[in-house]
Amino acid sequence: MPSFKYVAKDKNGQTVNGSAEANNVASLIASLREKELVIISVNEEKKGKKGIGSKGGRIKSDDLIIFSRQLATMVDAGIALVQGLDILCEQVENKKFNAIISNIRDDVEGGSSLSEAFSKHPRVFSTLFVSMVKAGESSGTLDLILDRLAGYLEKTGALARKVKAALVYPAVITIIATGITLFLIITVVPVFKGIYEGFGAALPLPTQILLSLSDFLRHYFLLAAAGLIVILFLFNRYIKTSGGKLRFDWIKLKLPVFGVLLRKVAVSRFSRTLSTLVKSGVPILRSLEIVAKTSGNRVVEIAVENARNSIREGENISEPLARSGVFPPMVVRMIGVGEKTGELEKMLSKIADFYDEQVDAAVSGLTAMIEPLIIAFLGIVIGGIVVCMYLPIFQISELIQM
């Protein structure tokens, strides 16, 4: 029989914390109500397992989009929240997400607001999600906010997939090229070494270097692999520090080809998120705080935090963004115009749409450019290995002709 932890209020309004065993959540709630307790929350205790929403139970973005869209439809149709969540709980196939929705339903039934119930699952429902739902509850437009959230998640998800597609392709090709090169050096080159040892003549320098590299990799491959893993581990630890992440994110934005793409993605994400929050009625300072945390880039995060501090002191958004050097002049000017005309969210939405198109063009151009570059790289590397191996033969041919 599963065990549950519960928080409730007694007749005197005092909080009661406890745990009890029951067949399911419904039977436990019925038992607590018989004791004249008002249930605040009920959560199943997981022994020796990861809790709901932990790293082992991450919910897909598509599940969240469908959930938001369906809940918005039910709220718009006048269905009570508890009943709507109960229906969704029956429809969701993902068992972990089903358990989360079940907990949310119980919390709402126990008197919690929907935003409070969402906030108990931060790995599934982000700060942005919770803040927008809270704004929707306050303004009485929960159905519109949930529908807007679904649209926002769809657009940001599509943008993320485009970037991944642009980055995964060259990464896979590079791994394959590296594998082929290592195979040639470790297995093919030693065959030529055995042939050249009987020549009794000095080998050309490029051939000597290649043979030395082949010997090193054959004898110390595991050591070299271990050294590479240690370097990657230390690098990963470094970029998780505050200073390391800032430097790494700044370098990413300055990269010759990928930096342009990442900068456009950062601007699009900033504009889309801020537009959605402002349009949903979230206060500007709170909106900027959320945008900074969800930016995904420390350089952009600092720029937005500076903008937030400047607004608190009476300054406009556009001025600190211009000083940061992260946002293009066109974006800063459009935000400035939006502030002056009182249509900031519309201007931000237009910026996001424009940069989404720019990302599409950048991804297409990047894919078209990378393919010939990778082919050229493979040709140079493999061709270089072949030339190094045949240089001694060319020398012998020249000596024979002389």
N, C-alpha and C positions, 0 to 999 in steps of 0.2 A: 504494500500500500504506500503510495507516495506521501511525502511529508511537505507541508506548506508553511511558509512564514507569513504572518499577517500583521497589519497595523489597523487599529480600529479606535473608535471613540465610545466611551461608556456614557451612561445617563448624565453624569456630571460634566461631560465635555472633556474628560481627561483622556490622553492617548494611552492605548493599551497595545503593547507589542507581545507577540507570542508565536508559538509554532504548534501545529497539530497535524495529525494524519487523517486523511480522508480519501474516498474513492476518486473524487475529482473536485475541481474548484467550486462547482455549483453546490455540491453537498456540504462543503465546508462553509460556504457563505450562508446557506440555509441554517446550519448549526449555530453559527455566530449570531445570526439575526434572532434566533430563539432566545439567545442570552441578552437580547436588547442592545446589541452592539451595532454601531454604524461603521461599515467596512470602508476603509480608505484604500488599502491595497492588499493583494494576495499574490504571493509568488512561490512557485514550486522550488524546493531545495534540491540542487543538483549535487550529488555526492560523487567526487572523483571525476567529474565531467566539466567541460567548459560551459560557462553560462550562456544564455541566449544572447546573440549579438556579439559574442566574442570573436576573436580572429578565426576560430574554427567554424563560425556560423555566420559568415558574412552574407548578406542578402543582395541579390542581383539588382541592378538599377531598373531593369525591365519589370521586375516584380513590384518595385516601389511605384513605378509609373502607372501600372495597371491598377494597383491598390488606390492611388490618389484619384485616378480618373473615375473608378467605380464608386468610391465613397462620395466624390463630388456629385455624381449623378443621383445617388440615393438621397443626399442632403437636399439637393434641388427638388427632388420629387416629394419631399416632406416626410421621408422615413426617419424615425427617431435614430439617434446616433447608436445607441446600444443595439437596436434591432439591425441597423445597417452593418455594424461591425460583426454581429452574429452571423449575418448572411455571408459576409466576406470570409469569415473564419471557416465556413463550410466549403467555400469555393477555392480557396488557396491550396495549391498542391504542395508547395514547399513546406515541409513539416516544421522547420525552425521558424519560418515567418508565420505560419499558422499559430504556433505557440505564443509568439509575440503579440499577434492581433488578439488572441484570446486573453492575454494579460491586460491589454489596453481596454478591451471590452469590460473586463471585471473592474478595472480602475474607474472607468467612466460610470459604470453602474453603481460604484461605491461612492460617487460624488465628486470625483476629480474632473477637471476640465480636460478636453481632448489634448490640448497642448501640454498640460502637466503629465498626462499619460504617455505621450510621445517622448517627453524629455527623460523618462526613465530608461530609454533605450537609445543612448547617444550614438552607438555604433551603427544603428540603422537609420535613425532620424536625426539629421544634422541640426546644428544650431539655426541655420537658415530655415530649414523646414519647420522647426518648432516655433521660431519667431513669426514666420508668415501665418501659421495656423492660429497663433495667439492674436495676431492683428485681425485675422478673419473673424475670430470669435468676438472680439471687441466691437468690430464694425457691423457684424451681422451678415457678412458676405463670405461665409466659410466655403460655400460651394464654389464661388468664383475663385477664391484663393487656392483651393485644392486643385481646381482645373488649371489654374495658372502655374502651380507647382509642377503638375504633370508635364505641361508644355515646356517649362524651364528645364526639367530633367531630361526630356527628350532631346532638346537642342544642345545642351551641354554634353550629353552622352554621345550624340552624333559627332560633335566637335572632337571629343576625346578619341573616338574610334578613328577619325581621319588622321589625327596626329600619330596614333599608334601604328596605323597602316604605313605612314610615311617613314617611321623610325624602325619598324620591325623588318621591312624588306631589306634595307642595307645591312642591318645587323645579321640577318640570316645568311645573306650572301657572303658577308665578311667571315663568318664562322666557317662556312663551307670552303672558302678560299684558303683560310688558315689551315683547315684540316688537310686539304689537298697538298699544300706546301709542306706541312710536317711529314706527310706520308712520303713525299718524294725525297725529302732530306734524310729521313730515318731509314727507308727501305731501298730506294733506288741508288742514291749517291754512294753508299758503301760498296756496291757492286763495281762501280768505276774505280773506287779506291784500290780494290784488289788488282785491277788491271794495271793501274798506273804505278803500283809499287815495283813492278818488274822492269820499268823503263830505265831506272837508274839515272834519270835526269831531273833537274830542278823543275818543279811545277810552277805555272804562272800564279801570281799572288791571288787573283780572284778564286782560282781553283783551290789553293791552299786554305783560304778563309772558309770556303764552303765545306771542305773536308773536315776542318777543325770544328765547325759548327755541327756537322753531322755526328762527329765523335762525341762531342759534349752532350748532345741531345740523346744519343743512344745510351750513354753511360749515366747521365745525370738527369734524365727526363723527369723522374718522379720528384727529384729535389727542386728542379726548375718549376714544376707545376705547384709544388708546395709553397715555394717562394712567391709565386704569382698569387696564390690564394691568400697568403699572409698580407701581401701588399694591398689586395682588394679589400680584405677585412679591415685593415688599418685605415684605408681610404674611406670606407663606409662609415667607420666610427668617427672619422674626422668631419665628414659632411653632415653628421648628425649633431655636431656641436653648433652653437649659435654663430660663432665666427666662421666656421667651416662651411656651413650651409649658405651664409651670406655671400662668401667668396665664390662658391661653386655656382650658385644661382646667377651671380653677376657674370661669370665666365660663360654660362650657357646662353645668356642674352647677347653676348658679344661674339659668339661663334659666327664664322663667315656665312654659312648657308642655313644651318639649323637655328641660329640665333634669331634670324629674321622671322622664321616660322613661329618660334616660341614666343617672341615679342607680340606677334599678331594674335596668337592664342590667348596670351595674358590680357591684352587690351579687350578682346572679345568677351572673355570670361568676366572681367571687371565690369564692363558696361552692361552685360546681360544680367548679372547678379544684382548690381545696384539698381538697375531699372526695375527689375521684378520686385525688389524689396520696397522701393519708394512708391511704386504703383500700388502695392498691397497695403500701404498705410503704415509701414514700419518707420519710426522716427529716423531722421537722417544720420544722427550720431550712432544710433544702434545699427543702422544699415551699414555704415562704413566699418564699424567694428566687425560685423559678420563678414563683409567683403574681404577685409584684411586677413581674417583667419582662414578663409576658403580660397585665397588667391593661388596657393600652391607654389608661390615663388617669394622668397624672403625679401628680395629687392622691391617687388611690387607691394608686399605687405608693409614695409617701412614707409613707402611713398603714401600709401592710403592712410596709415596711422598718423603721419605728419599732417595730411589733409584734414583728418578728423580733429586733431589738436588745434589746427588753425581755425576751423569752423567754430569750435568751442570759444575761441578768443574773438570771434566776430568776422573772420576773414572768409572769402569765397572758396569753393572747392578747387576751381580751376588754377588759382595762383600757386598753391603748394604743389599741385600735380605738374605744373610747368617747371617749377624749380627742381623737381626730382630727376628730370632728364629721361625718365622711363617711358612716358607717354608722348606720342608724336604731336607736333604743334597743331595739326588739324583736329585731333581728338580734344585737346585742351580748349581750342577756340569753340568747338561745337558745344562742349560742356558749359563754357562761359555764356554762350548764347542761350542755352537752355535754362541757366540760372536766372538770367535777366528777363526772359519771357515767361518764366514760371512753368515751363514745360520740360523740365529736366528729364523726367522718365521717358518721354517720347524721343528726345534727342539721344539719350543713352541707348534706347532700343534701336534707333537708326544706325548708331555707331556699331552696335553688336551685329546687326544684319550685314552691314558693309564689311566688317572684318571677318565674318563667317565666309563671305564670298572670297575675300582675300586669302583666307586659309585654304579654301578649295583650290584656288589658282596656284598658291604656293606649293601645296601637296602634289598637284599634277605636274608642275614644273620640276619639283624636286625628284619625283619618280622618273620623269623623262631624262633628267640630267644624270642621276645616279647610275642608271643602267650602263650607259657607255663608259662611265668612269670606272665602274667595277670591272667591266670587260677589259679595259685598258690596263687596270691594275693587275688583273690575273695574267694578262699577256706579258707584262713587264716582269713579274715575279717568276712565272714558270719559264718564260723565255730566258731570263737571266740565269736560272739554274741550268738550263740546257746549254747555254753558251759557256758557262763556267766549266761544265763537264767536258765539253768538246774543245776547249782552248788547247790542251796539251796535244790533241790529235792534229789540230791545225798547225801547231809549231813543228811537229814531226814531219808533216807533209812539206812545209817550207824548207826544212833541213835536207830532206831527200832530194827536192828539186834543185837545191844549191849544189 
